[in-house]
Amino acid sequence: MAVKASRRQIGLLVALVAVFAAVVYYQLRQPGAPATGAAARAAQTVPSRAAVARDRAASAPPVRLSALNAARPAPVEGGRNLFREKPKPPAQVPKAAPASPDPNAPPPPPPPPPPITLKLIGIVQGSGKPIAALSDGKDVFFGREGDIIEGRYKIIKVNVESIDIAYVDGRGQRRLGLSG
């Protein structure tokens, strides 16, 4: 049985060597030999680099050095600018001096309070009043209805998925929904 396996291996080795020899012969044959099949068609249709360079040189227009020294026209004001992103703004008309304020006009309203930056991150409902969990991005605060958070905000009402909150003095009331 060992003799049959070695004969089989020797036969396979001989076949592989024959295939290898055929491939080497095909790769190393003389470059002047005529190609056959698809390689011959590809060689006939692809021009050489020298032919491509020669064709480009023949099709290039002649260079007129005298035209380089000729005077050029000056740019026109308000012409096209390829690098400008927006159209030119219209010319501004000078404004008249502002009139003096009307002494009988009411004073301007006070500025609105700054926005409430807290976010509602959860509501815990147990046997008592629900507890709201609020965050300012750094700390987490907990409170029920009527509690003051961070010394600035008062929880007015805790709903199922939101709370009503305002500044302690009652300004800037806002509803915060569950975030995320």
C-alpha positions as CSV (number, residue, x, y, z in Angstrom):
1,M,0.0,0.0,0.0
2,A,2.9,2.3,0.7
3,V,4.3,1.6,-2.8
4,K,1.0,2.7,-4.4
5,A,0.8,5.9,-2.4
6,S,4.4,6.8,-3.4
7,R,3.7,6.0,-7.1
8,R,0.7,8.2,-7.0
9,Q,2.7,11.0,-5.4
10,I,5.4,10.7,-8.0
11,G,2.9,10.8,-10.8
12,L,1.3,13.9,-9.4
13,L,4.8,15.5,-9.0
14,V,5.7,14.8,-12.6
15,A,2.4,16.4,-13.8
16,L,3.0,19.5,-11.7
17,V,6.6,19.8,-13.0
18,A,5.3,19.5,-16.6
19,V,2.8,22.3,-16.0
20,F,5.4,24.5,-14.4
21,A,7.8,23.9,-17.3
22,A,5.0,24.9,-19.8
23,V,4.3,28.1,-17.9
24,V,8.0,29.1,-17.7
25,Y,8.4,28.4,-21.5
26,Y,5.3,30.6,-22.2
27,Q,6.7,33.4,-20.1
28,L,10.2,33.3,-21.4
29,R,9.7,32.8,-25.1
30,Q,11.3,35.4,-27.4
31,P,9.7,38.8,-27.4
32,G,9.8,38.9,-31.3
33,A,7.6,35.9,-31.6
34,P,4.1,36.7,-32.8
35,A,1.4,36.8,-30.1
36,T,-1.8,35.0,-30.6
37,G,-5.4,35.5,-29.5
38,A,-6.4,38.3,-27.2
39,A,-2.8,39.4,-26.5
40,A,-2.3,40.1,-30.2
41,R,-5.5,42.2,-30.5
42,A,-4.6,44.2,-27.4
43,A,-1.1,44.9,-28.7
44,Q,-2.5,46.1,-32.0
45,T,-4.9,48.6,-30.4
46,V,-2.7,50.2,-27.7
47,P,-0.3,52.9,-29.1
48,S,3.1,53.2,-27.6
49,R,4.1,56.0,-25.3
50,A,6.3,57.6,-28.0
51,A,3.4,57.6,-30.4
52,V,1.1,59.3,-27.9
53,A,3.7,62.0,-27.1
54,R,4.3,62.6,-30.8
55,D,0.5,63.0,-31.4
56,R,0.2,65.5,-28.5
57,A,3.1,67.6,-29.7
58,A,1.6,67.7,-33.2
59,S,-1.8,68.8,-31.9
60,A,-0.6,71.6,-29.5
61,P,-1.2,75.1,-30.8
62,P,1.9,77.3,-31.4
63,V,3.1,79.6,-28.6
64,R,3.1,83.3,-29.5
65,L,5.6,85.0,-27.1
66,S,4.7,88.5,-28.5
67,A,1.1,88.1,-27.1
68,L,2.5,87.7,-23.6
69,N,4.1,91.2,-23.7
70,A,0.9,92.9,-25.0
71,A,-1.0,95.3,-22.8
72,R,-3.9,93.9,-20.9
73,P,-7.2,95.6,-20.3
74,A,-7.8,97.0,-16.7
75,P,-10.3,95.2,-14.6
76,V,-13.8,96.7,-14.6
77,E,-15.2,97.8,-11.2
78,G,-18.2,95.8,-10.2
79,G,-17.4,93.0,-12.6
80,R,-17.6,89.3,-11.8
81,N,-15.5,87.9,-9.0
82,L,-15.3,84.1,-9.1
83,F,-14.1,84.0,-5.5
84,R,-16.9,86.0,-4.0
85,E,-19.5,83.8,-2.3
86,K,-22.3,86.3,-1.8
87,P,-23.5,89.1,-4.1
88,K,-22.3,92.6,-3.2
89,P,-24.5,94.3,-0.7
90,P,-26.4,97.3,-2.0
91,A,-24.9,100.7,-1.3
92,Q,-25.9,102.0,2.1
93,V,-27.7,105.4,2.3
94,P,-26.4,107.5,5.1
95,K,-29.0,107.5,7.9
96,A,-30.2,110.7,9.6
97,A,-29.2,111.2,13.2
98,P,-31.5,109.3,15.5
99,A,-34.3,111.4,17.0
100,S,-34.3,112.0,20.7
101,P,-36.4,109.5,22.6
102,D,-40.0,110.5,23.3
103,P,-40.2,111.7,27.0
104,N,-43.8,110.4,27.2
105,A,-42.9,106.8,26.0
106,P,-43.1,104.1,28.6
107,P,-39.8,102.6,29.8
108,P,-38.6,99.5,27.9
109,P,-39.7,96.2,29.5
110,P,-37.2,94.4,31.7
111,P,-35.1,91.8,29.9
112,P,-36.4,88.2,30.1
113,P,-34.8,85.9,32.7
114,P,-32.0,83.6,31.4
115,P,-33.2,80.2,30.2
116,I,-33.5,77.3,32.7
117,T,-30.6,75.0,31.8
118,L,-31.7,72.0,33.9
119,K,-32.8,68.8,32.2
120,L,-35.4,66.4,33.5
121,I,-33.8,63.0,33.6
122,G,-36.3,61.0,35.6
123,I,-39.5,60.9,37.7
124,V,-39.8,58.4,40.6
125,Q,-43.4,57.7,41.7
126,G,-43.9,55.9,44.9
127,S,-46.4,55.9,47.7
128,G,-46.0,59.6,48.4
129,K,-45.5,62.6,46.1
130,P,-43.5,61.9,42.9
131,I,-39.8,62.9,43.0
132,A,-38.2,64.6,39.9
133,A,-34.5,64.0,39.1
134,L,-32.9,67.0,37.3
135,S,-29.4,67.5,36.0
136,D,-27.3,70.5,34.9
137,G,-24.7,68.4,33.1
138,K,-22.5,68.2,36.2
139,D,-24.7,67.4,39.2
140,V,-28.0,65.7,39.8
141,F,-30.7,67.3,41.9
142,F,-33.9,65.7,43.3
143,G,-37.1,67.4,44.4
144,R,-40.8,67.3,44.9
145,E,-43.5,69.9,44.1
146,G,-42.7,73.1,46.0
147,D,-39.0,72.3,46.5
148,I,-36.3,74.8,45.6
149,I,-33.5,73.4,43.4
150,E,-30.0,74.8,43.4
151,G,-31.3,77.9,45.3
152,R,-32.7,79.4,42.0
153,Y,-35.4,77.2,40.7
154,K,-38.8,76.1,42.2
155,I,-40.6,73.0,41.1
156,I,-44.2,74.0,40.6
157,K,-45.8,70.8,39.4
158,V,-44.6,67.2,38.8
159,N,-46.6,65.5,36.0
160,V,-46.3,62.0,34.6
161,E,-43.6,62.8,31.9
162,S,-42.8,66.4,32.6
163,I,-42.5,69.0,35.3
164,D,-43.3,72.7,35.5
165,I,-40.4,74.7,36.9
166,A,-39.7,78.5,37.3
167,Y,-37.3,80.8,39.1
168,V,-38.0,81.3,42.8
169,D,-39.6,84.7,42.2
170,G,-42.0,83.1,39.7
171,R,-40.4,84.4,36.4
172,G,-39.6,82.3,33.4
173,Q,-42.0,79.4,34.1
174,R,-41.2,76.5,31.8
175,R,-42.2,72.9,31.2
176,L,-39.4,70.3,31.1
177,G,-40.1,67.0,29.5
178,L,-38.1,63.8,30.0
179,S,-35.0,64.0,27.9
180,G,-33.4,61.1,25.9
